[in-house]
């Protein structure tokens, strides 16, 4: 008599509940206490505010964090007495409002956006090494920006560097999306392979343009490719902020579906999730967010890879709690990196991509050695 595997499977005793399936064999869905998650998010939000005040007070012009706060509030709320009583100089006002605050806010937006994009990418393709740049979006944006820097705006229809970078990101996204589709279905494996291949192609084009352009353009090209927020103005903050808030709202409303997606396509479909529609929509949202950030801040790596893993270990795998924590943590991380970028080797400024790699790579390697790294999908 043949005994099947199903017949030998132990059944739960009467009155007991069957354990919920893990979201992923390598990344089980872990939930931390609501109070702990809320306290952490509040601490991270306070950290964002504190980082902004400290960052806007550091520089050649002497400004205290309290004076920075008064300047910011004075511009947001009219008729504040300290703005006209002479306690704050015009030089202090310009240093904080026109130069330091825009770059700090852009660093917060870029860090939060890249962390959110990395979180969504890792869930959508079910790969712990996925990050925004694996799709080749940043490489496509780099081609667009370098075309303007090397050949001039007239060569591509009068587009600015930021506009050309955004167009390049859209072209890269469209190409990856088309190559990843097979019989109308988006394959995560094909998506990653297409992103890597097209990213290499775009990087080769960028390298060719760099070595054939005039010598005075090379520094501008390298600074953009390595990432910087030094030249950001207040007017450039609107687009990244709007896109980040929009994608964040979409991600939060899809938190349960993202949790189900971690269990696999078949399990998610059995739970009522339209897997292909969810994957396609989130990929487009992620590419739009990444392209918008790269167009303004340039190529900044490692944020979208490291921050989601850290938050997944600390907060748990539930996306409804992990996503807000990742956005806030990414903002704090990149704002602190920008503060170091303009102070550690002053008056020379270090590109952000160098600092994020120097800090993120060793920390990520250390993180892999931790016992709880397997719960975040780092040990496979």
N, C-alpha and C positions, 0 to 999 in steps of 0.2 A: 504494500500500500504506500503510495507516494504522499508525502506530507508537504504541502505547499508552504512557502514562506509566510503567506498571509495567515495560514492557520496557526502558525507558531507565534504570531505576534501577540504580546501580552495586551490584554484589554483592561481598561481602568475599572476598578471595583465600583459597584453601585454606590451612588451618592457622591462620587468624586468627580472633579472637573478635569477635562483634558487640557494639558498645558497648551498655551497659544503657540503657534509655530514661530520659529525665529525668523526675523526679517531677512537674514542672510546667514549661511553657515559661518561666514567669517565676520559678519557684522550683526550680531544679535540685537534686536530692538531693546534697548535699555532705557528705562525711565527713571529719572531722579525725582526727588520730592518737589512738589510745586513751590513750596516756600523757598527751597534752595535755589531753584531756577529763577524765581522772581528776584531774590536777593542778588544773585549774580548779575542779572540783567540791569538791575538798578545800579549796582557797583560799576558796571561797564559804562552805563550812561553817564554817571558822575565822572568816570575816568575820561570820557570824551570831552566834557565841559572843562575839566581841569587841564587836560592836554592842550586844548585850544587856548586857554588863558595863559598857560606857561609858554607855549610856542609863540604867541603874539607879543610876548613881553621880552623875548630874547632877540638881541641884535645889536648893531652898532649904536642905535639910538636908545638911550636908557629909558625904559618904561617898566613899571612894576605890574604884576598881574592885576592888582586892584585898579590901576590906571587903565589897563587894557579893557577891563570889564566896563569901566565908566565910559570909555570911548565907544565901545560897541553898543552899549545901551543908549548912549547919546545920539548915535546915528539911527538907531531903530525907533526910538521914542523922541519926538521933537520937543523943543523948548526945555531941555534939561539944563539946570542952572550951571553945572560944572563945565558945560561946553562953551560958555561965554564969559565966565568969571576970571579967566586968565590962569587958572590952575593947571591947565593942559596946554602945551605949546602946539603950534601948527605942525611942527616937525614930528612931534609924537603922534598927532592925529593922522598924518599922512602915512607914517611908518606902520601903524597898526591897521588902519582901515584900507589903505590902497595897496599895501605890499604884503604884510604878514598874514592878515586874516584870509584873503582869497586863497593863498597857497595852502594854508592850514586846513581850511574847509574843503578844498579840493582833495587834499590828502585823505581826509576823513571819508569823503564820498568815494574816492577811488579804492581805498582799502576795504570799505564796507561792500562796495559793488563787486570787487574781485573775489572777496570771501564768499559772497552770495552766489556768484557765478560758479565758483569751485564746488560749493555745496550741492548745487543743482546738477552740475556735470557728474559728480561722483555718484549721485543717486540715479540719474538717467541712464548712464552707461554701465553702472554697477562695477566700477573700477576705482580702487582707492588711490590710484596715481593720476586720475583725471583732473585736469584743471582747465581754466579758460583757454590757455594758449595751445592746448593739445589739438584744438580744432583748426589751428592755423589762422585764427582771426587776427591776432596781433601781427603775424608775419604779413598778412594782406594789408593791414593798416600801415605797416612799415614801408611797403612798396609805394603806396599812395603818397605818403609824406616825403619819402626820399625823392620821388619823381619831381615834386615841387621844389625841394631844396636843390636838387642837382640840375634840373632843366628850366626852372622858373615857372611861374604861374601861367604864363601864356601857353606853355606846352600842353597843358591839360585843361584848357577852357577857362582859365582865370580862377581856378579854385585855390583857396587858402590851404595851408598845411593841414589844419584841422579838418577842413571839409574833404580834402583828398584822402586823408587817413580814414575817415569814416566811410567814404566810397570804397576804398580798398578793403575795409573790413566787411562791407556788405557783399562785395564780389567774392571774397574768400568764403564767407558763410554760404552763399548760394552754391558755389562749386562743391564744397564739402557735402552739403545737403543732397545735391544731385548724385554724387558718387556713392553716397551712403545708402541710397535707396535701391532696393532690389525687389522687383515685382511689386512695387508700391509699398514696401515695408522698409522702415529704417532699421538697419542692423547696427547694434552698438559696436560690434567688432569692426565692421566696414567703416563706421563713422570715425573711429580712432585711427584706423589705417589710412583713410583718406585725409584726415587732418594732419597726420605726421608727414605723409608724402607731399601734400600741397604746401605745408609749412616749410619743408625743405626746399621746394621749388621757389617759393616766394623769398626765402632767405637768400637763395642763390642770386635771384634778380637784384635784391637789395645790395648784396655784396658787390655785384658787377657795377651797379650805379655808383657805389661809394668809391671804388678804386678808379673809376673813369671820370669822376667829377673834379672840379678845381679843388686845390688844397684847402682853401678857406671855407669850403662847404663841409669838409669831413667832420669837423668838430660838431657842427650843428646836427649832422646825421647821427653821429654816435650818441650825442646827448638825448636825442629823441628816442632812439632805439633802446637806450638804457633807462629811460624814464626820468621825468622831472616835472615839478609843479612850480618852478621858480617864476615863470612868466605868466601865470594864470591871473586873469582879471575877474572882477565880480560878475561881469556879463557872461563869462564862460561857465559859471556854476549852474545856471538854470537847467540846461539840457541834461547833464549827468544826474542832477538831483531829481528831476521829473522821471527819468527812466528808472533810476534806482527805486524810487517810491513805488512806481507802477509794477516793476518786476517783484518787489518785496511783497506787495499786496497779493499778486498772483500766486507767489510761492506759498504764502501763509494759507491762502484758501485751498491750496492743493496739498496741504500737509499730510492728510490721511492717505491720499493717493500716492504720495511719495513714499510713505511708510510701506504701503502695499507693494509698490514697485520693487522695493528691496528684496522681496520674497521671490522675485522672478516673474517673468511675463505671464506664465500660465496661472500662477497663484493670484496675481493681481487681476487678471481677466476674470477669474472665478469670483472675485470679490466685487465685480462690477466696474472695474476701471478700464476705460478705453486706452489701452497702452500706447498704441501708435499715435493717437491724437495727443495724449499727454506728453509723450516723448518729443514729438515734432514741435508742439507749442513751447515747451520749456527750452528746447534747443534754440529756437528762434529768439526767445526772450533773453537767453543767456548770451547769444551772439550779439544782439542789439546792445545789451548792457556793456559787454566787453568792448565792442567797437566804439561806443560813446566815450568810455573812459580812456581807452588807448588814444583816441583822436585828440584828447586834451592833455593827458598826462604822459603819453608815450608808453613804451613797453616796460612793465613792472612785473617781474616774475615772483614766484614762490608764495605770494599772499594767498592765492586761491588754492594752493596745495596744503600749506601748513595749518592755516587758521581753522578750516573745517574739521581737521583731525583733532586738533586740540580741544575744540568745543564739543566734539562728539565724545571724547573721553571724559571731559569735565561735566557736561550737562546730560549726556545720554544721546541715544540715536533717534529719539522722537523729533522729527523735523519741525513740529509745531513749537518746540522749545529751543531747538538747536539753531534754527535759522536766525531769529533775532539776536541770539548771543554771538553768532558768527559775524553778522553785520557790524555790531558794536565793537567786537574784538578786532576785526579787520581795520575799522576806522582808527582805533587807538594805536594799533601796531604801525600803520603807515604814517600817521601823524607824528609819532615818536621817531620813526625812521627819517622823516623829512627834517625834524628838528636836529637830529644828528648830522644829516647830510649838509646842513649849512653852518654847523658850528664845529664839528670835530676837526676839520682842516681849514677853518676860516683863515683868509678870505676866499679860499677856493671852495667851490661847492661840488660835492660828490653826487653823481647820479643815483637816483633811488634804487634802480635795479641792482646796483653793486651792493648796497647795504642790505637789501632784503635777502639777497643770495648769501651774503657773508653771515648774516644772523640766522636766516631760515634754514640753510643746509645743515649746519652743525646741530641745531636744535631738533631738526627732523630726524637726523641720525640717532641722537640721544633718545628721542621719543620712541623710535623703533625698538630700543632695548628695554623699554619699560614692560612690565608684566601685563599691563592693561592695553598695550598696543594692539594685541590681537583682537580685542573687542571693537577697535576702530577700524579693523581691516588692514592693519599694517603688517601683520605677520601671517603669511599664507604659505 
